[in-house]
Amino acid sequence: MITETNDFDATLPFCYLAKRPRQPKRNMWWIKFVSPDSEHFLKSRSFFSLVVRPELCRILRRSVINFLQVENHQQPLLKNHSTSQTLNGVVYFATYYDTDNKIPVYSAYRFAGIKGCTRLNNWYIEPQLDDDKGGPNMATEGTIKDINLRGKHQALSKDYGNSGYDKGHLEPVFQAESQSCADATFTLTNAAPQDPSFNISEWKKLEGNNARYLKQCLDNNYSVFIVTGVVPGPEKTLKENVNVNVPSHFWTAYCCLDQNNRCQFSDGFIGENKKSTPNKMTVNDLETMLSGLYNVNHFKVFNVSE
């Protein structure tokens, strides 16, 4: 049974964008809030159910309020889209994507150890974000035949060209649970503009250190969940006439869940998107900091007992 409402309720675990009813030919999406048994997240539940509940619907709170009050229900709000990251029919992780800033809000995934995966040389996009007829699988940019639609709601590889920024993974190859999962991380909806001096230095070091540290959780038969996200920057884009936001911060948090759904180990990290060292802190402190950066009253990454 699908439970959904048009009213904002921060206690509901997920939000997604649904096609506006009775207007199938228009590229308009409404914000919906759904229960975790919704078919819209059925394939992605293993990344969230009982464990990871990023209440990132709260990020949209102010936008929703303005939408309801100012627009008086007459105009749609095109903002965010929840994506089950699917390659060749297999869902590997989940991403909450900002179609306005053309960057992900976060990616959530399970960690199963260091698998020694290799990197792809090309990047995918999500056809369904730009084309109503696009399928659920990530694919090459050429899959969208209409060049006027291609990149309308997501970043393209050419946007990064000569920009001075890397395509910074949220779920990284080093933490992927398999080679096919590593391949699936090469979708531009799982990447955001990252300063090269940050990406290849301190952030890469952090990804490796966390992966090695989390081995102790796997040795204890704990389930390891990771959420990695970005904070949109203040009106800074990749380059002129390219509407792809450059994040001000990258953040990540992990939780090791025991057999009784209790978090035994957790930490949070956040760093400015420049040559800097990420700060380590408790998840609670990270949530407090993100509340301020996202300008919301309350932000919660994990919904588990500690």
N, C-alpha and C positions, 0 to 999 in steps of 0.2 A: 504494500500500500504506500502510495506517495503522499506525503504530507507537505503542503506548500502554502505560502501566504504572501501577499504583496506588502504586508506590513513589516516594518523593521523590528526584528526581535533578536537581540544579540545572544540569546541563550540557544538559538538554533545553531547547529554545528557548521553548516556550510551555506554558501551562497553561490549562485551561478547566474548566468545570463540566458534567458530563454527568448526564442524568436517571438516577436509581437504577433498575437493571434490575428487571423483573418487578413494579414498583410504579408503573405509569404514571399513576395517579390521585393520587399524593401529590406535593406540592410539595417534593421533596427532590433535592438535587444533590450529586454526589460530585466531589471534585477529581481531575482526570486530568492527566497530563503527556504531551504528544504531540510527535511530530517535525514539522518544518516542511512535510512533504508531506501532512500530514493534511488531509482534506476539510473539517475544521472551520475551518481557516484558509486554505483554498485561495483564497477570494475576497479575502482581506486580505493575501496574501503580498507584494504590491507595497509595502506599508508596512513590511515587516520583512525580507524575504528577503535574506540576505547583508549587510544593512546595519544595520537597527535591531533590536537584540535586547535589549529591556529585560528583564532577568532578574528581573522582578517576581514570579515564582514564589517567589523568596527571601523576599518579604514575608510569604508564607504559611507559611514554614518552621516558625516556632514554633507556629503554630496547628495545622499538620499533625502535628507531633510530639506536642502535647498531645492531639490528636484520637486518634492511634494509641495512646498510652499510657493516657490517662485514660478515654476512651470505649470502648476495647477493641473497636473496629470495629463496634459495635452501633448507634451513632447517627450520622446524617449531619451534615456540617458545611455550613451554608449561609453562604457568604462572598462569593465573587467570581464574576464572569461576564464572559467575553470576548465582545465585541459587534462585529460588522462593521456599521458605521454605514451603513445601507441606506435610501435614499429612492427610491420608485418603481422598485424593482428594481435600482438602481445602488449599488454600494459605493463610498463616498467616503473613508472613513478608518476607523480601528479604535480602540476604547476598551476598556480593562480596568476593569470596574465593580465597586464594592464594594457588594453588596446588603445588607450589615449596616449600614454607615454611610450608605448611600444617597447616595454621592458617587463620582465616578470616581477611580480610582487614577492613570490617565494616558490621554491620547489621543495617537496616533502618526499622522503624516500627511506627505505630500510637499508641498513648497512650489514653486509654479510662477510666482511673480511677483505683483505687485500688480494686481489685476483690477478694482478699483473696485466691488466688489459691494455691494449694499444689504442692509438688515436686514429680517427678518421681524417681524411684530407678535405672533406666537403661537409657542408651544413645543410640540414633540412629546414623546412618551414611547416606550418600547420595549415593545409589548404582550406579547412573548414572555417578559419577565421576570416578569410577574404572572399570565399566563394561559397554560396549556399549549397552548391552541388559537390563541394569538396568532401572527400571521405574522411574517416576518423584517423587514418594513418598519416604520420609525418611523411613528407615527400619532398622531392626537389622543387625548386622555385618554378621550373618550367611546367609543372603540373597544372598551375593556374594559367590557362591559355590567354585570358583577357588581361593584357598588360595594364589596363586601367584599374583592375581589381587587385593585381599583384602588389602586395605590400601596403595595402590600404589600412590594414589594422594590425600590422606586425612589421618588425624590422626585416630587412633583407641584407644579404652579404655585402652588396654594393654600398649600403649605408655606412659601413665601417671603413671602406676604402679611403686611405689618406686622411683619416680622422684623428690619428694619434692615439686611438684607444683599441684595446684588445676585446675580443668576444669572450667575456669572463663567464665561465661555467658557474651555475649555481650547484646542481649536482655535478661533481667533477668525475672525470674518468677514473681517478685513483681510488675513489670510493664506490665505484659501480660494482654490482653483485655478479656480473658476468660480462663477457665480451659483447654480447648482443645488447645488454643494458648500456654498456659504455658507448656503443654506436648510437643508441637512442638519446644519449645526452647531447649529441650534436644536432640539436634543434635550436633554432635561434630564439624560441620561446623559453629556453633554459639558459639564456645568456643575456648579459647586460654590459654596456660599455665600462671597461675597467682600465684604470691607469696601468700601463705596462710595468712601471716600477713597483706597483703594488701587487699585480697579478703574478708575476714570475718570481717574486721575492717572498715577502712576508706572508701573503695570503696562500701561496703554494706551500710554503713551509707549514702553515697552520693546518691545511688539509691533510698533509702527510702525518704530522704529529698526532692529530685527532684520530686518524685511522689506526695508527699503531697503538695509541692508548686504549682504544675501544676493543682491542683484542681480548682484554681481560673480561669484558662483559660477555663476549661470545664464548670464552672458555667456561664461564659460569652458566651457560645456556640462557643468557638473557637475550631479549629482543632489543635491537638497537635501532632507534629512530632518529633521523636528522632532518631539521628544517633549515634551509638556507635562503636568505632573502636580501633585498636591497631597499634602500630608502630613496625615493625620487629626489633629484637635485632641484635647486631653486631656478627653474626656467632655463637650464643649460642644456643644449642639444649637441649631438655629435658634430654637426657642421651646418653651415648655412643651407637652408631649404631642406634639411633632413630632420623630420620631427621625431627623433629618437632621444629620449631623455638620458642624461648622464647622471647616474646615482651619486648621492653625496656619501653614502655609507654602504658597506657590505656587512652582513651579520650571519651568524650561524649558531645553532644550538643542538645539543644531542641529549637523548634520554635513554638509559638502559633499563628496560622493564623486566621485572622478574615474573615468575609464574603466577603471582597473585596480583598482577597489574599495578605493582608499586615501583616507582622510579628509584633505583638504587644508586645510580650515578648520573649526574647531569651537570652541564656547564654551558655558558653562553660566551660568545665572542663578537666583538664589533670593531670595525676599523674604518677610518675615513678613506675615501677613494682617491688616494694619493700615496706617495712614498711614506708609509707609516707602518707602525706595528699594531696589530689588532689588540684590543684590550680584553683580557679574560675577566669574567665576572660570573656571579650566580645567574641562573635563569631568571630568577625574580628581579634582579637588578637590570638584566637585559630588557625584560618586559617593561620595567619602569622607564628606562631610557627610550625604548621604542615608542612608548605612549607619547612622550614628548616630541619625538621626531616625526611621528605620524599625526600628531595633534589630535589625539583621541583621549578619552577619559581613562580607558583601561585597555590593556593589550595583554593577551595570554597566548603563549606559544604551545604549552603542553597542558592537557587536561587530565592529569594523573595525580595520585597521592604520592608524596615523597616521605 
